[in-house]
Amino acid sequence: MTTFYTMLSWLLVLGYWLLIAGVTLRVLMKRRAVPSAMAWLLVIYILPLVGIIAYLSFGELHLGKRRAERASRMWPSTAKWLRELAEYRQIFATENSEVARSLFQLCERRQGIGGIKGNQLQLLTTFEDTIRGLVRDIDLARSDIEMVFYIWQPGGLVEEVTAALKKAAQRGVTCRILLDSAGSVDFFHSTYPTQMREAGIEVVEALKVNLFRAFLRRMDLRQHRKVVLIDNRIAYTGSMNMVDPRFFKQDAGVGQWVDLMARIEGPITTTMGIIYCCDWEMETGQRLLPPPPDVGLMPFEQEQGHTVQVIASGPGYPEDMIHQALLTAVYSARHQLIMTTPYFVPSDDLLHAICTAAQRGVDVSIILPHKNDSVLVGWASRAFFNELFAAGVKIYQFQDGLLHTKSVLVDGQLSLVGTVNLDMRSLWLNFEITLVIDDDGFGSDLACVQEDYIARSRLMDESKWQQRPYWQRIVERLFYFFSPFL
């Protein structure tokens, strides 16, 4: 009996170390960033069982077998659609400004489609203006309304959108809504999905959270896009979830969320439509392809036709695309670089690019919220401030609520707005969308918005920052350790 237990214990020890060795090999073979790999290995060896479970749950980008199969099936038809779109040569820009040229070339070569001209963009800086414009466009919709949001929370002015959608569905407009399961968890536990479906609106829960499938699909992979498409000619995107900021997370102690949305009219909505169709098919298995662009809808080509490129990121899309785009934009800066983000946990490469820009004489400003709804990210962000200060970067802390806008402005000409935070989750994991705009008029509008943010912010004093208590430095470094996971 003693021999049996001895052999059993040795087998358990052997199995234990083989499991650790196998997971270690998987970490090393993934060829991930060194800081991320080292962080995972430390967690696995310091807290073996917890580390192994965490890695198998969150360490690799598992889309899930069913979604992966759908993604592989849909790409041939998507590629064919893009080739057909390329035949509409009149909608494609043939040249870009000097500061935007490298980024547009990168997008064209990696995504297979060039920048599209003849668009009109309008910045919407308040929730009320966004809802007012959205309800008006929904009321005028004739064929299709398609939406994807991370969070949908009923209440306040959101009820006006819901009512407008119900009326649209009743008059024969096809209405499809794709909502993230985790972000909209309260919505899906309410009666609203049933009410909307009974009114004729298709409501789909994306990336359902299911603990029993935790090892088959990464549970923290989220659908983070915010997009509205109407009749293949009008689109909205930006940082705003479908929530009324007057009632959203009021117990978090950060104030109302401040967002930025862009209303787009023109042929670029067609390429945004193909992204939505891919997301819809990946989740439902139902194939949708947008019609070709109506080239007659280019009234802005001669006067104010913004040249726009759309970058979609997430599993199945060009790998590392949004990260490369941000690096290219930052390295293109010659005079001024302004960035706004609620969550600042950059990669080493992006941090180096930002600091290098400041060191070569570019006026670099980063606007962050003073209070953050994520304690982990708030502390981890502070760990990067020393390097930013040393390089000459100006750091502003927004005082008037939680600044949720994600924007980059380079030399007043090249703009990036969308859903991408400057953190690891947005750069490497979630389904995100970003508009790249080459236009000094739009850049001027975005600059006015950013100047307003700065006016409502406090410029951090490096000397006071260096005098912060020692315990804060320890906490910053502790959470910095987890930055590859944030």
N, C-alpha and C positions, 0 to 999 in steps of 0.2 A: 504493500500500500504506500509505504514511504517512497519507494522508487517511482511509483505512478505519479504521485504529487510532485516529486522532483522533476520528472520529465515534463509534466504539464506546465510547471512554473517556467522551465527553460523554453518550452514552446511559446508560451505567452510573451516572455521577454524577447525571444527571437522575432515573433510576429510584430511585437511593438516596434522594435528597431527597424524591421523591414518596412513597416508602414511609414515611419519617419523618413527612412532612406528614399522610399518611393515618392513621397510628397516633396522631399528636398530635390530629387531629380526633376520632378515636374516644374518646380519653381525655377530651377537653373535652365531647363530646356526651353522655357517660354521666351527667353531672351528679352525680358522686361528691363526697365530702367534699373540701374544698380541700386539706388536708394530704396526703391520699392522692393526689389528682391531681398536686399539685406534686412529690411523691416520685417518681411514675411518670415525669413529664416530665424530671426531673433524671436519672434512671437512663437514660432513652432518649437524652438528648442527651449525657451524659457517656460512656456505653458503648453506642453506637447499636445495633450488631447484637445484642449480649447483651441490651440493654434491650428491643428489639423482640421477640425470641424469648421473653423472660420475660413480656412483657405479653400476647402472643398465647396463652401457655400458662397464665398465672395471673392475668391482669389483669381478666378478665371472667367472669361467672358462667354458664359454659356447662354446662348439664345434659346435653347430648347430644341429638341429634335424636330417637332412639328413645324415650328416657325423657321428653323434652318432649312427644312425641305421646301417650304413655301417660298422662302427667299431665293433659293437656287432655281426654282421653277419659273419665277417671275422675271428674273434678270434678262433672259433672252428677248422676251417681248418688250421689256423696258428699253433695252439697247436698240431694238428695231425702231421703237417710237422715237428715240433720240436721234437716230440716223435720219428718220423722216423729217423731224423738226429742223435738222440742219439744212434741209432743202429750202427753207424759208429764209433765204439769205438777207432779205431786206430788213429783218428784225435784229440782225447781229451787228454789233459795233465793229468797225475795222481798225480803230485806234483808241488808245487810252492816254490819259495824262501820264507824265513821267513818274509820279509817285505811285500811281495805281498799276502801271504796266506789268511789273513783275508778278503781282498778286493775281491779276486777271489771266496772265499766261499760265501760272500754276493751276488755277481753277480749270482752265480750258483743257490742259493736258491731262489732268488727273480725273476730271469729271466728264470729259468728252463733249463739252458744250461751251461756247464762248459767252461773253457778256452780251446782254440784250438791251437794245436801246428803245426809245419811244415810250418810256414809262413816266408816269407822274407819281411822286411820293409826297405824302403829307404827314408831318409829325403830329401826333396827338399826345399831349403832355398831361392830361387829366383823365381820370376814370369817367367823369361825366361826359366829356367831349367824345371819348371813344365809344361809350354806350349809345350816345345820341346818333353818331354817324353810323354805327353798326345796325341799330334798329331801323334807321332810314333805308339803308341798303338792303336789309332783309325784307322790308316792306315792298321794295321794288324788284325783288328777285323773281325771275321767270321760270327757271329750270332746276337749278341745283344750289344747295347750301351745304357746305362741308366744313366741319370744325374739328380741331384736335386741341385739347388743353390738358395740362398737368393737374390743375385743381379747378373744380367747378363746385362752388358753394352757393346754394340758393339764399335769397334774401336781398333786400335793398333793390338797387337798380337792375340786378341780375334778373329779377322777375320780369322786367320789361323785355329782355332778350328772349326769355322762355316764352312769353306770351306772343311775341312776334314770330317765333319759330312755329308755334302751334298754328297760328293763322296762315303762315306760309304753307305748312303741310296740308292744311284743309283746302287750300286753293290749288293743290296739285304739285307743289314744288317738292322735289326730293330732298329730304333733310337727313344728313348723316353726322353723328357726333361720336368721336373717339376720345375717351377719357382714361387717364392713367388710374389703375386700380388703387395704388397706394396714396397718390395725391388726392384723389376724389373719394376716399374711403367713406367719409360721412355722407356724401351724396348717394353712393350705392347702398348705404344702409337706411336710406330714407324712402319715401313713397314717390319721389320725383321721377326716377327711371321708369316706373310703371305708368305714371301719368303721361310722360312724354311719349312713351311707346304707344299708348292707347290713342294719342293724338296723331299718330302716323310718323313720328320721328324715330329713326333708327339710332339707338344708343348702344354703344359697344364698350365693354370694360376691357381695357388694354393691359396686357402683362399681369394677369390676375395673381394676387399674392396667395400662395398655397404652400404652407410649411411642409406638406408631405412630398412636395416636388423640389425641395430646397437644393438637393444635390443634383437635380436634373436640369435646373435652370437657375441662373443667378438672380436672386430675389431683389437685389437693390438696383438692378438694371431697370431704368424707368423711362417712360415716354414723356419727355420734358418739353416737347414742342408746344407752341401756342400759335395756331394758324386758323384763319377763317378764309374760305374761298366761296365766292358768289358768282355763279354763271360764267365761270372761266374767264372773268375779266376784271374782277375786283378782289383784292386780298388784304388781309390784315395780318401782321405778325409783330412780335416784340416781346417784352418781358411780362406783360400783364396776364395773370390768370383770370378766369371768369369768377371773380369774387369782388364784392363791394368792400373797399378798404375801410369803410367806416365801421364794419362789423367783423372784419377778418382778423383773427389772432389778437384781439384787443387785450387779452390777459397776458400776452408775452412781454409787455413792458417796453416795446420798441417803437410805439407810435404807428401811424398809418403807413402802409406800404406806398412807395412812390415809384411809378412805372412809366415806361415810354412805349408807345405803339406807333407803327407806321401803316398808313392806309395806302395801298398800291393800286394803280389802275394802268393796265397796259399788258403787253404780251408776256412779261415776266411771270404773270400769274399762271401761265400754262406750265412752266417748269416747276412752280410750286405745287401745281396740281399733280404732277407725276410723283412727287415725293409723298403727297397724301395718299395717292393710289397704292403706292408700295406699302405704306404703313397699314392701310386698310386690308390689303390682300394678305400681308404677313400675319395679321391678327385674325381675320375672318375666313381666309381662303377664297374670298370673292374677288374676281378680277375686275378692276375698273381702269379705264384709260381715258384721260381727258381728250377732248377733241383738239385738232390743231388750232393754233392761234388765229384769231380773226385779225388779219393784217390791216383791216380797215379801222381797227381800234388803236390807231397810233397817232392820235391828234397832237401828241406832245413832241413828236420827233424833231420838228424844226426849232421850236422855241425853248421848251423846258424838258426835253426828253432825257431823263436820267438814264445813264448806263448802269445796269444792275446785273450782278451775279448772285446766285443762290448757292450756299454751301449747306449740305445736309450731312450730319454725322451720326454715327451709331453703328451697331453691328450690321454688316452687309454693305455698308457704304465705304468709299475709299478710306482706308485706314490712316489715322493720324492727320486727316485732312484739315480739320479746324485748327489743330496745333500748328501745322505748317503755315496755314494762312495767317495766324496771329504773329508768328515769328517773321514771316515775310513783310507784314504790315509794319511791325516795329522797326525792322532793319531798313525799311524804305523811308522812315522819317528823317527829315533834314532840318526842320525848324521847330516843330511843335508836335507833341504827342499827349493826348488827354484820354484817360481810360476811366470808366465807371463800372463798378461791379459790387454786388453785395457780399460776395464770397471770394476772398483773395488767398488762394493757396496754389501758387504757380509752380510749374515744373522748373527744374534747375535751368533748362535751356531758355524758358521764357523769362525767368528772373534775370538771367545773364543778359538777354537781349534788351530788356528794359533798362538795366543799369548801364549797359554799353551805350545805349542811345543818349542817356543823360551825360555820360562821360565824354562823348564826342561833341557836346554842345547843344543837343536838342533840349528844348524846354519841356520837361516831362512832368505831368501831374496825374496823380491817381486819387480818385474820389471814392471813399468807402463810407458805409454807414457808421455813425458813432456807436450805436447799439446794434447788436446782431441777434437774430432769433436762434442762431446755432452757437452754442457755447463753445463746442469743439472748434469750429471754423474761426470764431472770433479770437480765441487764444492762439490758434495756429497761425493766423494772419500776422499777428504781432511779431512772430519769430523772424519775419522777413524785413522788418522795418530798419534794422541796423544797416543791412546792405543797401537798402534803398536810400537811406539818409547819406551814407558814405559816398554814393554815386551822385548825389545832388538832386534826387527825385523829390518833388513836393508831394506830401501826403495830406489830403484834406479829409476831415471827418464830418460827414453830413449830420446836421443837428435836428432836422425837421422831419423825423420819421425814419423808417427803414428804406434807404435808397436801394431799390430793386432793379434799376435800369442797368442793362448790359450794353455798353457802347464803347467804341474806339474811334477817335478822330485823328487823322494823320495830316499835318500841314494844311488843315482847313479844306482839304480836297477829297481825301479817301476816308469813307465812313464804313464802319461795321456796326450793325445793330441787330439784335435778335434775342435768343434765349440762352446764349452760352455764358456761363460764369467763368471767371478765371481761376478755376480749381480743377483738381484731378478728375472729379466725377463728370464734369461737362466736357473736359478735353479728351477723355479716354473711354467713357462708359455710355452715357445716356444718349437717347435720340434727341438731337438738337437741330436748330436751324438758324442760319445767319444770313442777313442780306449784306452784300458788299456793294457800295454805291460810289461811283466815280463821278462826282459833280460838285463844283464849288458852291453852287446855290444851296444844295442840300447840306453840304458841309457847313455853310454859314448858319443855316437853321439849327443844326445840331450843336454848333458852337454856342449859340444863344441859350439853348437848353442847358448845356454844361456850365456856362457862366452863371446861370441862375442857381444851379446846384452849388457852385463854389461860393456864391453870395450867401447861401444858407448853410455853409460849412465853416469849420474852424481849421486853420492851417496848423498842423502839428509843429511844435517847437522841439528841435532835436536835443537842445541842451536840457530841457525839462524831461524829455523822454529818457535820457541817459541817467536821470536821477530817480527813476522808478525803483520801488523796493526790490530787494534781491529775490524775494519769494515769487514775485511776478515773472522774473527772468527764468526761474526754475520751471514754473508752470508753462511758460511759452515753449521752452525747449521740450518739455514732456509732450505737449500736444503737437509740436513740430515732428516728433518721432512718428506720429500717426498720420502726417500729412499725405503720404502716398495712398492712404485709404480713403481720404476725404473727398 
